Amino acid sequence: MEARRLSALFLTLLAAALLTAACGDDENDSGGASGSSSTAASDTPAPLKAGGDFLFCTDVPYPPAESQVGSDFEGYEIDIAREVSDRIGVEAQFQKTGFDGIIGALNAKQCDGIISSMNSTDERKKEVNFVDYMEVGQSLLVPADDADEVTDLTDLGGQTVAVQTGTTLGDAIKAANEDIEGEKISLKSFPSAQDAVSALSADQVDAFFTDSPVAADYVNKQPDAFAFGGEPVDPLPVGIALRKSDTDLRDAVQDAVDAMYEDGTMKKLLDKWKVADFMLESGSSGDEDAGPEGTSTTEG
C-alpha cells in the first residue's frame, strides 16, 4: 500500500514538473517571438511599419523621372524610391499628387515622402527635410526650327515661356527679366509638363523651361519637333523630401542613398535611363545642416 502511495506521489510530481517546463517553454517561445518582432520593428524607421509600405507622393507625368503606365509607375526616380525602400525593408508605393500642393500633402500625412524632381531650396527647407540623390540643371525646350535663335533666357524678351505650376523655374524667368532692357518675357504656368509641351507644340508658348532630363527626353524622342535652347543652367541638387519630425526616416533614407552611391547601384539605375550625367559630384547626398558644401537645394 505504501509503495502504491509513493508511486502515485511520484507520478503526480513528475506531471507537475512536466507541466511547469511546458509552460516555461511557451513563455520563452512567446518572449523570443515578441523580441524578434520588436527588433524588426525597431529597425524600421518611424513612421514606417516593419514589412509595410513607404508611400511617396509624386507628380506624374514627368518623364523620364516618373510616369504612370496603367496602374504601374516607372522612371528613374521610381527606381530610386524602390531601391531606397528595399534597403530600409519596406515596399515603395506611389500616389499621384499635383506638384503645387505636394509639400502640403506630405505634411498632412497623405504620404511618407516626396520623390518628384524637387529642388531642396532654402525656402522649402523651412517646411521639410531633404536627402539629395542627383544634381540637375534646367533647360529651355524650344521648337526644333528655333534652336539657333535661342541661346539663353534673355533671348526670349517679348515672348512667352511655359513653366510648371509650383516649381522654382518661374523665379529664373523673373531674374532674367531684370537683365532684359526691352520687352520682358511673359510667364505662363501649366499644371503639368505634358500640358506645357502640348502648348509648345500648338504655338501657344515659345519655349518650355524645365529640368534638363525632361527636356532631353522630349528632344531624344522627337528630334524633328524639339531642340535645346542653349546650354543647361543652374544645376542644383534634387532630393527626397520628408517631414521635419521624421528624423529617423531621414537618416535611414540618407544611409540608403549613400550606400547606393558607394556600391555603384545609383550609377546603374541612372544609366538605365541615360541620366547618369546628373549624379551628385561628391558621390553622397547632402544634409540639412551640412553647411555650404552639403547644402541640399529640380520638377524644380
GULUM-869858 format. One record per residue (C-alpha): x, y, z; residue in one letter. Coordinates in pm, whole numbers, padded with zeros to 5 digits, always signed. Last residue first. Example, Ala and Ser with C-alpha at 12.3 -4.5 7.8 and 13.67 -1.06 7.14 Angstrom:
residues 2
+01367-00106+00714S;+01230-00450+00780A;
//
This chain:
residues 300
+01205+07243-05979G;+01049+06918-06109E;+01489+07023-05982T;+01892+07257-05265T;+02052+07048-05010S;+02356+07217-04861T;+02647+06979-04829G;+02925+07214-04934E;+02759+07526-04792P;+02676+07383-04449G;+02582+07028-04356A;+02273+07121-04158D;+02014+06989-04399E;+02240+06714-04517D;+02360+06641-04867G;+02377+06320-05064S;+02693+06135-05149S;+02910+06089-05456G;+03052+06440-05432S;+02959+06511-05795E;+02598+06410-05743L;+02478+06209-06041M;+02326+06407-06328F;+02544+06261-06602D;+02391+05923-06510A;+02071+06032-06689V;+02051+05772-06967K;+01751+05596-06806W;+01934+05267-06743K;+02248+05463-06665D;+02060+05621-06373L;+01991+05284-06210L;+02346+05156-06266K;+02500+05479-06140K;+02291+05461-05822M;+02376+05095-05765T;+02751+05155-05774G;+02825+05023-05423D;+02916+05361-05271E;+02646+05563-05443Y;+02372+05322-05340M;+02518+05314-04988A;+02487+05692-04961D;+02126+05673-05081V;+02039+05405-04823A;+02212+05584-04536D;+02032+05910-04618Q;+01699+05727-04640V;+01760+05578-04294A;+01863+05916-04150D;+01553+06088-04293R;+01335+05808-04156L;+01478+05855-03809D;+01429+06232-03838T;+01060+06211-03921D;+00952+06534-03748S;+01068+06761-04031K;+00859+06562-04279R;+01049+06415-04570L;+01151+06540-04916A;+01361+06319-05144I;+01615+06549-05302G;+01741+06728-05610V;+02073+06911-05608P;+02101+07220-05828L;+02250+07287-06172P;+02170+07650-06263D;+02175+07643-06642V;+02165+07388-06925P;+02307+07509-07258E;+02120+07688-07536G;+01760+07639-07645G;+01752+07261-07664F;+01556+07109-07951A;+01205+06987-08030F;+00992+06868-08323A;+01229+06681-08553D;+01420+06542-08253P;+01104+06385-08104Q;+01211+06107-07863K;+01559+06239-07786N;+01446+06603-07769V;+01148+06515-07546Y;+01367+06313-07307D;+01637+06579-07307A;+01389+06844-07193A;+01284+06622-06902V;+01644+06537-06812P;+01732+06912-06823S;+01462+07026-06582D;+01212+07268-06732T;+01170+07596-06919F;+00924+07547-07206F;+00959+07779-07504A;+00760+07998-07743D;+00412+07944-07597V;+00073+07885-07762Q;+00249+07751-08069D;+00044+07425-08053A;+00354+07214-07990S;+00459+07450-07711L;+00112+07428-07553A;+00131+07047-07567S;+00475+07068-07406V;+00332+07275-07120A;+00038+07039-07069D;+00275+06740-07054Q;+00495+06920-06803A;+00192+06952-06575S;-00034+07215-06415P;+00076+07487-06660F;+00221+07830-06586S;+00272+08112-06836K;+00546+08372-06796L;+00583+08663-07034S;+00943+08759-07100I;+01014+09131-07093K;+01020+09392-07368E;+01336+09595-07367G;+01621+09614-07118E;+01636+09244-07035I;+01862+09169-06740D;+01586+09204-06480E;+01368+08980-06695N;+01621+08701-06646A;+01557+08707-06270A;+01182+08675-06328K;+01238+08381-06560I;+01468+08219-06303A;+01197+08258-06038D;+00947+08086-06267G;+01161+07774-06253L;+01101+07731-05880T;+00815+07488-05942T;+00456+07524-05820G;+00297+07540-06165T;+00511+07403-06445Q;+00684+07655-06666V;+00599+07799-07006A;+00782+08089-07171V;+00609+08360-07372T;+00798+08603-07594Q;+00880+08974-07573G;+01227+08901-07443G;+01319+08540-07521L;+01688+08587-07598D;+01745+08668-07228T;+01651+08310-07140L;+01951+08158-07314D;+02085+08055-07655T;+01768+08088-07859V;+01777+08160-08232E;+01970+07854-08344D;+01717+07612-08191A;+01415+07788-08338D;+01329+07532-08607D;+01346+07248-08350A;+01073+07414-08141P;+01212+07509-07798V;+01289+07329-07472L;+01489+07556-07244L;+01699+07378-06988S;+01748+07344-06612Q;+02036+07164-06446G;+02008+06860-06221V;+02214+06733-05930E;+02104+06393-05804M;+02025+06198-05482Y;+01977+06462-05215D;+01805+06377-04885V;+01575+06661-04787F;+01393+06788-04478N;+01060+06972-04494V;+00891+07307-04422E;+01173+07558-04369K;+01377+07350-04611K;+01135+07459-04883R;+01253+07820-04860E;+01620+07722-04853D;+01568+07521-05171T;+01569+07143-05196S;+01482+07131-05564N;+01216+06866-05623M;+01239+06611-05901S;+00925+06437-05766S;+01011+06200-05485I;+00810+06310-05184I;+00785+06124-04855G;+00552+05940-04617D;+00221+06019-04790C;-00113+06182-04705Q;+00044+06282-04375K;-00084+06644-04392A;+00284+06744-04408N;+00328+06533-04721L;+00011+06666-04886A;+00114+07025-04813G;+00451+06957-04973I;+00275+06822-05285I;+00026+07104-05332G;+00166+07269-05645D;+00322+06944-05760F;-00011+06769-05806G;-00009+06428-05638T;-00014+06078-05787K;+00046+05835-05501Q;+00325+05583-05515F;+00415+05271-05320Q;+00762+05157-05222A;+00791+04837-05018E;+00967+04814-04681V;+01298+04680-04555G;+01501+05002-04548I;+01715+04875-04835R;+01402+04787-05031D;+01261+05134-04974S;+01575+05301-05111V;+01571+05072-05416E;+01203+05137-05483R;+01244+05514-05449A;+01544+05515-05684I;+01356+05309-05944D;+01059+05548-05926I;+01301+05837-05960E;+01445+05682-06275Y;+01105+05624-06430G;+00809+05388-06392E;+00473+05370-06215F;+00211+05099-06259D;-00167+05128-06257S;-00186+05185-06630G;+00151+05326-06726V;+00231+05614-06494Q;+00541+05824-06550S;+00829+05942-06335E;+01175+06086-06391A;+01186+06023-06768P;+00929+06162-06794P;+00727+06396-06570Y;+00376+06250-06585P;+00319+06237-06298V;+00365+06431-05974D;+00490+06209-05694T;+00383+06149-05333C;+00570+05850-05197F;+00424+05582-04971L;+00682+05362-04797F;+00491+05041-04730D;+00490+04777-04458G;+00713+04487-04354G;+00807+04671-04037A;+00598+04989-04014K;+00702+05332-04140L;+00653+05639-03919P;+00910+05570-03788A;+01228+05399-03903P;+01219+05018-03933T;+01496+04858-03730D;+01291+04894-03411S;+01009+04698-03572A;+01239+04413-03659A;+01374+04410-03304T;+01024+04415-03157S;+00914+04131-03381S;+01218+03930-03285S;+01162+04002-02915G;+00797+03909-02937S;+00890+03584-03100A;+01151+03515-02834G;+00917+03609-02550G;+00650+03379-02683S;+00896+03096-02719D;+01032+03162-02371N;+00685+03174-02222E;+00580+02859-02401D;+00895+02683-02285D;+00821+02778-01924G;+00467+02649-01954C;+00599+02319-02083A;+00854+02301-01804A;+00585+02368-01542T;+00361+02099-01693L;+00650+01850-01699L;+00730+01920-01334A;+00366+01886-01230A;+00337+01553-01414A;+00652+01427-01245L;+00526+01532-00900L;+00195+01349-00955T;+00371+01037-01086L;+00600+01028-00784F;+00306+01071-00546L;+00123+00782-00714A;+00432+00560-00684S;+00480+00656-00321L;+00116+00569-00249R;+00149+00230-00425R;+00465+00156-00227A;+00283+00235+00096E;+00000+00000+00000M;
//
